[in-house]
Amino acid sequence: MPQILIVDDEATPRLALRRLLERGGHRVSEATSVIEAHQLDLTQFDLIISDLQLPGEPGTALIDAVDSLPVLITARHVSVRTAVEALKQGAVDFVTQPYAPDELLASVAQALDEHAPRRGAGTDSQRGNATPSGMIGHCPGMLAVYTRIRKTAPADVTVLIQGESGTGKELVARAIHRQSRRVKAPLICVNCAAIPETLIESELFGHEKGAFTGASAARTGLVEAADGGTLFLDEIGELPLDAQARLLRVLQEGEIRKIGSVETRHVDVRLIAATHRDLNALSKNGEFRLDLYYRLNVMQIDLPPLREREDDILEIADVLLAAACRRHARSGLKLSRTARRDIRDYPWPGNVRELENALERGVILAEGSLIHSDDLGLGPVIARPAPARSAVAAGASCPDSFVSDQQEDLSLEDYFQHFVLEHQDQMSETELARKLGISRKCLWERRQRLGIPRKKTPRSRSA
Ligand SMILES: Nc1ncnc2c1ncn2[C@@H]1O[C@H](COP(=O)(O)OP(=O)(O)OP(=O)(O)O)[C@@H](O)[C@H]1O
């Protein structure tokens, strides 16, 4: 059971955090200052969660003092700059208070997962071809990915990671950063699809005071915040053309110019970009700059979708299930035999993220010690053609009427289409997207591509 030290001088938030962590299956100790923390044997802990503002030294003073132990910083009323500073100093995460319990537990789980290997097995680079911390799976496709990470990380080149949503592109970016010489500098992760188009340039490159309506003060951009470290741009295919031009300049000249400024500033940033789209095709219809594509594509890492990682699915499910059990304090829960079979046969359009969500749902809904297929809330399960089992037997024991022999031949797009057409009258767009393990934006895009636009019913309008 992971052991966590909370450092906070205020009793009420300290106690609330203690209760939350204990309910999540962690053992917890407390200290009220950095000095008091040092009086404990820090090597016994797996994670420190420290408030930033403490009497005496700030919580970030613990980061250097404890070397490889992860330190998560929390704080009230602080600026983005303070958070970036804490991350630059080496905090594994920065959570502002008041925090959502789920988010805090997710940060804790991620910090523990990512640093688990340090507690025994050495660092990613020491383990050669072994799984980079946080990544599960040993199928041939993933072994090739791990080798690529190991060779690419020290080379300090731009990397383009390609793969469907939820295949682990951000995990790969984190592994590259951790194995690179920039490990002590910040890794700044930005999802280009999540920032409104009108704001993205100023978020990335910063702006001067008065550069546009509402720019009441000058602001440093995220590229500058990553100076000396790594910038991870997820969904780079969504970057508007103007922002692409500025990014190209960063890559070519190592310079940025804030919006509204005439001055340039030198930055030393390693760029890792990720996309689920075909940038080459986008550049052919003018949606993505070809010169930027060539600049990004120095080294490419392709992540296989989960449905092609048949040998890994159950291994990943077991590890993620154990983590979900810890988070919800439900030890000893197991997957039923049918649930295991359905997990293996389901096409996982939302990949590992969807699997993670399904298992979390299963842990919450399971009534006894077994998680059944229904608890997972999967969409239609299409049995894989398995030489060891007859297709009829596989289909006969599947719970959903959707399954038939012919449907084994369904493509993922057929599956998507069937699922949407069958469920769109009962489900909102949000529910549909969640069941499919994709974002609402992705659902909308696929509807457009496959010619199944949303029906204008009162339900769909309000979704
Ligand atoms: N190989 C893996 N082992 C363990 N967990 C994984 C693996 N791949 C992905 N995950 C988990 O799946 C979730 C999604 O991963 P991640 O955010 O890296 O995917 P992504 O490809 O960047 O998705 P998106 O493009 O939608 O942002 C995360 O919670 C991550 O920890």
The ligand as an SDF file (V2000), in Angstrom:
LIG
                    3D

 31 33  0  0  0  0  0  0  0  0999 V2000
    0.4830    1.4770  -22.5880 N   0  0  0  0  0  0  0  0  0  0  0  0
   -0.2330    2.0180  -21.6090 C   0  0  0  0  0  0  0  0  0  0  0  0
   -0.1140    1.5430  -20.3770 N   0  0  0  0  0  0  0  0  0  0  0  0
   -0.8130    2.0910  -19.3640 C   0  0  0  0  0  0  0  0  0  0  0  0
   -1.6910    3.1060  -19.4820 N   0  0  0  0  0  0  0  0  0  0  0  0
   -1.8510    3.6140  -20.6840 C   0  0  0  0  0  0  0  0  0  0  0  0
   -1.1330    3.1130  -21.8210 C   0  0  0  0  0  0  0  0  0  0  0  0
   -1.4910    3.8310  -22.8840 N   0  0  0  0  0  0  0  0  0  0  0  0
   -2.3780    4.7360  -22.4610 C   0  0  0  0  0  0  0  0  0  0  0  0
   -2.6020    4.6240  -21.1360 N   0  0  0  0  0  0  0  0  0  0  0  0
   -3.5240    5.4220  -20.3160 C   0  0  0  0  0  0  0  0  0  0  0  0
   -4.6080    5.7960  -21.1490 O   0  0  0  0  0  0  0  0  0  0  0  0
   -4.9970    7.1490  -20.9290 C   0  0  0  0  0  0  0  0  0  0  0  0
   -4.8440    7.9240  -22.2250 C   0  0  0  0  0  0  0  0  0  0  0  0
   -3.4440    8.0390  -22.5300 O   0  0  0  0  0  0  0  0  0  0  0  0
   -2.8580    9.3420  -23.2270 P   0  0  0  0  0  0  0  0  0  0  0  0
   -3.5190   10.5900  -22.6890 O   0  0  0  0  0  0  0  0  0  0  0  0
   -1.3760    9.2630  -23.1750 O   0  0  0  0  0  0  0  0  0  0  0  0
   -3.4140    9.0750  -24.7030 O   0  0  0  0  0  0  0  0  0  0  0  0
   -3.3670   10.0270  -25.9600 P   0  0  0  0  0  0  0  0  0  0  0  0
   -3.0380    9.1560  -27.1120 O   0  0  0  0  0  0  0  0  0  0  0  0
   -2.4720   11.2070  -25.6750 O   0  0  0  0  0  0  0  0  0  0  0  0
   -4.8680   10.4770  -26.0700 O   0  0  0  0  0  0  0  0  0  0  0  0
   -5.4530   11.8610  -26.7020 P   0  0  0  0  0  0  0  0  0  0  0  0
   -4.8500   12.0160  -28.0380 O   0  0  0  0  0  0  0  0  0  0  0  0
   -6.9460   11.6060  -26.7320 O   0  0  0  0  0  0  0  0  0  0  0  0
   -5.0730   12.9320  -25.7310 O   0  0  0  0  0  0  0  0  0  0  0  0
   -4.0910    7.6790  -19.8290 C   0  0  0  0  0  0  0  0  0  0  0  0
   -4.7690    7.5870  -18.5990 O   0  0  0  0  0  0  0  0  0  0  0  0
   -2.8900    6.7530  -19.8500 C   0  0  0  0  0  0  0  0  0  0  0  0
   -2.3030    6.6370  -18.5780 O   0  0  0  0  0  0  0  0  0  0  0  0
  1  2  1  0
  2  3  1  0
  2  7  2  0
  3  4  2  0
  4  5  1  0
  5  6  2  0
  6  7  1  0
  6 10  1  0
  7  8  1  0
  8  9  2  0
  9 10  1  0
 10 11  1  0
 11 12  1  0
 11 30  1  0
 12 13  1  0
 13 14  1  0
 13 28  1  0
 14 15  1  0
 15 16  1  0
 16 17  2  0
 16 18  1  0
 16 19  1  0
 19 20  1  0
 20 21  2  0
 20 22  1  0
 20 23  1  0
 23 24  1  0
 24 25  2  0
 24 26  1  0
 24 27  1  0
 28 29  1  0
 28 30  1  0
 30 31  1  0
M  END
$$$$
